Amino acid sequence: MKKFIYYPNLEPPNTEWLKFSILYLEKFESIVPYGRQNLISDEYRRLLNETDLVEMYSPEFQQGERASIKSIEEAQKFLQNPYGRGPLMNRINIERSWRNERNWTYQIFSEKFSYQFGEFCERERIGRRNGEGLILPKELAFLFMTHLAQEISYERNGSIITDNVEFDNYSNFSKVYNPGIRNRNKFMKGIINLLVPANISEIGFDRLIEFRNQNRDRITAFNNQINLLEESIGNGVSERQFINSFNDIYSELTREIVLMGTGLASISLATYMLINNPQALSAEYAKETLGAVGLGLGGTYAIKKALFDTREKRLCKKYLTNVERLK
């Protein structure tokens, strides 16, 4: 399972992004210090308590210290070249914007950064310390949270994700995203968008939570099928092509049987039952049943793999069907 670290906020403020995540993400963690976990919304707490989608991660001191060092170095580059780097953050003169106190609107909690970073921001007059930590311009806050998320994801062998598209230019410049992960999630969202009959904003969290819990194994199967397709996603396969590929979930199994030299007419009732119940394919049962149609151990392995692949496809197809009925 891929581990995702969400940033820059304590929780996604974009309700639509969160609703799509309920339908296709396995799990993600948001960066919430222990002492701030009371600040999350009731809806987010419900997801935490009633599903396995979200967890909260409290950053460690050294992670915040490393992020602070990198953020100071990066902020200095913006201040030294405010016109050249400003467009990366959608600003003409980033220095002038950062030093305007009216733009200091984003709170960074003290558990996330080092003393040196707070001191730097006050010395450069691009933020101020308060009782909760630091109040910063949103561009600088995003810059810092990007580095903090990277530090956490590096230690935890994960990838970072965000619902923030305002600073995509900076994110692309800094190469903070894994392009494959980003394209993969965009592709999955596109599939869901094609299938959901109603506007997802009209579907309540209660219904989505119930749907996720009822389809948990199918969401895993859906992700597994996407994993197999990752290279093809980069080569231009469309969301509609993915959906259409599940019209015949038994095609690969049929090809395996034919390649093994058995005609479809010779498939026994027991083998047919296995096709429809791959979970029953224990090693001994497979050996006896597939042996009855003249397959050796090599053939047994190939058919067994095809059966399990077909089970994944059946679960994925069922999930896509259920999503189409969601309302």
matplotlib code that plots the C-alpha trace (Angstrom):
import matplotlib.pyplot as plt

x = [0.0, 1.3, 1.7, 0.5, 1.3, -1.2, -0.3, -0.4, -3.4, -4.4, -7.2, -8.3, -10.5, -11.6, -14.7, -14.8, -11.2, -11.9, -15.1, -13.3, -10.5, -13.1, -14.0, -10.5, -7.6, -6.5, -5.2, -3.5, -2.0, -2.4, 0.2, -1.5, 0.6, -0.8, -1.7, -3.8, -5.9, -8.9, -8.9, -10.0, -13.6, -16.4, -16.6, -12.9, -13.1, -15.9, -13.6, -10.9, -13.2, -15.5, -13.2, -9.6, -9.0, -7.3, -4.8, -3.1, 0.7, 2.4, 5.8, 9.0, 11.4, 14.2, 11.7, 10.7, 14.3, 15.4, 12.3, 13.2, 16.8, 15.6, 12.8, 15.3, 17.6, 14.6, 13.1, 16.4, 16.5, 13.0, 14.1, 17.3, 15.5, 11.9, 11.0, 12.7, 11.2, 7.9, 6.0, 6.6, 4.2, 2.0, 3.5, 5.2, 7.3, 7.3, 9.4, 7.0, 4.1, 5.7, 6.6, 3.1, 1.6, -1.9, -0.8, 0.2, -2.8, -1.6, -0.8, 2.1, 2.0, 5.1, 5.4, 6.3, 9.2, 12.5, 13.4, 15.8, 13.0, 10.8, 13.8, 14.6, 11.0, 10.9, 14.3, 13.4, 10.0, 8.1, 6.1, 5.8, 5.6, 2.4, 1.1, 0.4, 3.6, 4.1, 1.8, 3.0, 2.0, 0.4, 3.1, 5.8, 3.6, 3.1, 6.8, 7.5, 4.8, 6.1, 9.5, 8.0, 5.8, 8.9, 10.9, 8.1, 7.4, 11.1, 11.4, 8.2, 8.9, 5.8, 4.7, 3.2, -0.2, -2.2, -5.5, -3.7, -3.4, -2.7, 1.1, 1.5, 4.1, 6.3, 5.6, 6.6, 9.7, 10.8, 10.0, 8.3, 5.8, 6.3, 4.8, 3.6, 1.7, 0.1, -1.0, -2.3, -4.5, -5.7, -6.6, -8.5, -10.4, -11.3, -12.7, -14.8, -16.0, -17.2, -19.1, -20.8, -24.3, -24.8, -22.6, -20.4, -20.9, -24.6, -23.7, -23.4, -20.5, -22.8, -23.6, -19.9, -18.7, -21.3, -20.4, -16.6, -17.1, -19.3, -16.8, -13.5, -12.1, -13.2, -11.4, -8.2, -8.9, -9.5, -6.1, -4.4, -5.7, -4.6, -1.1, -0.9, -1.8, 0.5, 2.9, -0.1, -1.5, 1.7, 1.4, -2.1, -4.7, -8.0, -10.3, -13.0, -10.7, -10.0, -13.7, -14.5, -11.7, -13.9, -16.6, -15.2, -13.4, -12.9, -11.0, -7.5, -8.5, -10.1, -6.9, -4.8, -7.0, -6.8, -3.0, -2.7, -4.2, -7.6, -10.8, -13.5, -15.8, -13.5, -13.7, -15.2, -17.9, -15.4, -13.1, -16.1, -16.9, -13.3, -13.6, -16.6, -15.0, -11.2, -10.9, -11.5, -8.3, -6.3, -3.0, -4.4, -7.8, -6.2, -3.9, -6.7, -9.2, -6.9, -5.2, -8.6, -8.4, -4.9, -2.8, 0.6, 2.1, 3.2, -0.2, -1.7, 0.4, -0.6, -4.3, -4.1, -2.5, -5.2, -7.9, -6.6, -6.1, -9.7, -10.9, -9.2, -10.9, -14.3, -13.9, -12.8, -15.7, -18.2, -16.7, -17.1, -20.7, -21.4, -19.9, -22.3, -25.2, -24.0, -26.3]
y = [0.0, 3.4, 5.8, 9.4, 12.4, 15.2, 18.9, 21.9, 22.1, 20.1, 18.6, 19.1, 22.3, 21.2, 19.1, 17.8, 16.5, 14.8, 13.1, 11.8, 10.5, 8.5, 6.7, 5.8, 6.4, 3.5, 5.8, 9.1, 10.9, 14.6, 16.5, 17.4, 17.9, 15.9, 19.1, 20.4, 17.3, 19.0, 21.5, 19.1, 19.3, 17.0, 15.6, 14.8, 13.2, 11.0, 9.8, 9.2, 7.2, 5.4, 4.6, 3.6, 6.5, 9.0, 9.1, 12.1, 12.3, 14.4, 15.7, 15.0, 17.7, 16.8, 16.7, 20.2, 21.3, 20.0, 21.5, 24.9, 24.8, 24.1, 26.7, 29.4, 28.6, 28.7, 31.8, 33.7, 32.9, 34.5, 37.6, 37.9, 37.6, 38.8, 39.6, 36.5, 34.0, 35.8, 34.3, 30.8, 31.9, 34.0, 37.3, 40.1, 41.1, 38.4, 40.4, 43.3, 40.9, 38.9, 42.1, 43.4, 42.5, 42.4, 39.2, 37.4, 35.2, 31.6, 30.0, 27.5, 25.8, 25.9, 22.1, 22.1, 24.5, 25.4, 28.5, 29.6, 29.7, 31.9, 34.2, 34.3, 35.3, 38.1, 39.4, 39.6, 41.1, 38.3, 37.0, 37.2, 34.8, 34.6, 32.4, 29.5, 29.7, 31.7, 33.8, 34.0, 34.9, 31.9, 31.5, 31.2, 28.9, 26.6, 26.6, 25.5, 22.9, 21.5, 20.9, 19.5, 17.0, 16.0, 15.3, 13.2, 11.3, 10.6, 9.0, 7.0, 5.9, 7.7, 10.3, 13.8, 14.8, 18.1, 19.6, 22.9, 23.8, 27.5, 26.9, 24.2, 26.2, 26.3, 22.6, 21.7, 23.9, 22.3, 18.8, 17.9, 15.5, 12.1, 12.6, 9.0, 9.3, 12.5, 11.2, 8.0, 9.9, 12.2, 9.2, 7.5, 10.7, 10.9, 7.4, 8.1, 11.4, 9.5, 7.0, 8.9, 9.7, 12.7, 15.7, 14.5, 17.7, 16.6, 13.3, 13.5, 12.3, 9.8, 8.1, 8.1, 6.7, 3.9, 3.2, 3.0, 0.6, -1.6, -1.7, -1.7, -4.8, -3.6, -0.3, -2.3, -4.3, -1.1, 0.3, -2.9, -2.8, 0.8, -0.2, -2.7, 0.1, 2.8, 2.7, 2.7, 5.8, 7.7, 6.4, 7.9, 5.2, 7.0, 6.6, 5.4, 2.7, 1.5, 1.3, -0.5, -3.1, -4.7, -5.7, -9.2, -10.1, -13.8, -13.1, -13.7, -16.8, -18.2, -17.5, -19.3, -22.4, -22.4, -21.9, -24.9, -27.1, -27.7, -26.9, -25.0, -27.9, -30.1, -27.8, -29.8, -28.6, -28.3, -26.0, -23.9, -23.5, -22.4, -19.8, -18.3, -18.8, -18.3, -18.0, -21.8, -22.5, -24.2, -25.8, -29.3, -28.6, -26.9, -29.8, -32.3, -30.3, -28.9, -32.3, -33.7, -31.6, -32.8, -30.0, -30.5, -28.4, -25.7, -25.4, -25.4, -22.4, -20.4, -21.1, -20.4, -17.0, -16.2, -17.2, -14.8, -12.1, -12.6, -12.4, -8.9, -7.9, -9.1, -7.1, -4.1, -4.5, -4.8, -1.6, 0.3, -0.9, 0.1, 3.6, 4.0, 3.4, 5.8, 8.6]
z = [0.0, -0.9, 2.1, 1.4, 3.6, 3.1, 3.4, 3.9, 6.2, 9.3, 7.1, 3.5, 3.4, -0.1, 0.6, -3.0, -2.8, 0.4, -0.9, -4.0, -1.6, 0.3, -2.9, -4.2, -1.8, 0.5, 3.2, 3.9, 6.9, 7.7, 9.8, 13.1, 16.3, 19.3, 21.1, 18.1, 17.4, 19.0, 16.2, 13.4, 12.2, 13.2, 9.6, 9.6, 13.0, 11.7, 8.9, 11.5, 13.8, 11.3, 8.4, 7.7, 5.3, 7.5, 10.3, 12.0, 12.2, 14.8, 13.5, 15.3, 16.5, 14.0, 11.1, 11.9, 12.4, 9.0, 7.3, 9.0, 7.7, 4.1, 4.3, 5.5, 2.5, 0.1, 1.5, 1.2, -2.5, -2.9, -1.0, -2.9, -6.3, -5.6, -9.3, -10.8, -8.3, -7.6, -10.5, -9.0, -6.2, -8.5, -7.3, -9.2, -6.2, -3.6, -1.1, -1.1, -0.6, 2.2, 4.1, 4.0, 7.4, 5.9, 4.0, 7.2, 7.4, 7.8, 11.2, 11.6, 14.9, 17.1, 17.2, 13.5, 13.2, 14.9, 17.0, 14.2, 11.6, 13.8, 14.4, 10.7, 9.8, 12.4, 11.5, 7.8, 8.7, 6.8, 9.7, 13.5, 16.4, 18.5, 21.3, 18.8, 16.8, 13.6, 11.5, 7.9, 4.4, 2.7, 0.1, 2.8, 4.9, 1.8, 1.2, 4.8, 4.9, 1.6, 3.2, 6.3, 4.4, 2.3, 5.5, 7.0, 3.7, 3.2, 6.7, 6.3, 2.7, 1.4, -1.1, -0.5, -1.7, -1.6, -2.7, -3.2, -6.9, -6.3, -6.1, -8.7, -10.5, -7.4, -6.7, -10.3, -10.1, -6.8, -8.1, -4.8, -6.4, -7.8, -11.3, -11.4, -8.2, -9.2, -12.6, -10.9, -8.5, -11.2, -13.3, -10.5, -9.8, -13.5, -13.4, -10.4, -12.0, -15.1, -13.0, -10.2, -11.5, -9.2, -8.5, -5.7, -3.8, -3.4, -1.8, 2.0, 4.1, 5.8, 2.5, 1.4, 4.7, 4.5, 0.8, 1.6, 4.5, 2.4, -0.5, 1.3, -0.4, -3.8, -3.3, -2.7, -5.9, -7.8, -6.6, -7.5, -11.0, -11.3, -10.0, -12.9, -15.3, -14.1, -17.1, -19.5, -17.7, -18.6, -22.2, -22.8, -21.8, -21.0, -18.0, -20.3, -21.8, -18.2, -17.5, -20.8, -20.1, -17.4, -19.8, -20.0, -16.7, -17.7, -21.0, -19.5, -17.7, -20.9, -22.8, -20.1, -20.4, -24.2, -24.1, -21.7, -24.4, -23.0, -24.9, -23.1, -23.5, -21.4, -18.3, -15.5, -13.2, -10.4, -12.5, -13.4, -9.7, -9.1, -11.8, -10.0, -6.5, -6.8, -3.0, -2.9, -4.8, -2.1, -3.3, -2.9, -4.4, -7.3, -8.0, -7.9, -9.9, -12.6, -12.8, -13.9, -17.0, -17.9, -16.6, -15.0, -12.1, -14.5, -15.9, -12.4, -11.5, -14.6, -14.1, -10.4, -11.1, -13.7, -11.3, -8.6, -11.2, -12.3, -8.7, -8.4, -11.7, -10.5, -7.3, -9.3, -11.8, -8.9, -7.4, -10.6, -10.9, -7.3, -7.9, -10.9, -8.5, -5.8, -4.9]

ax = plt.figure().add_subplot(projection="3d")
ax.plot(x, y, z, "-o")
ax.set_aspect("equal")
plt.show()
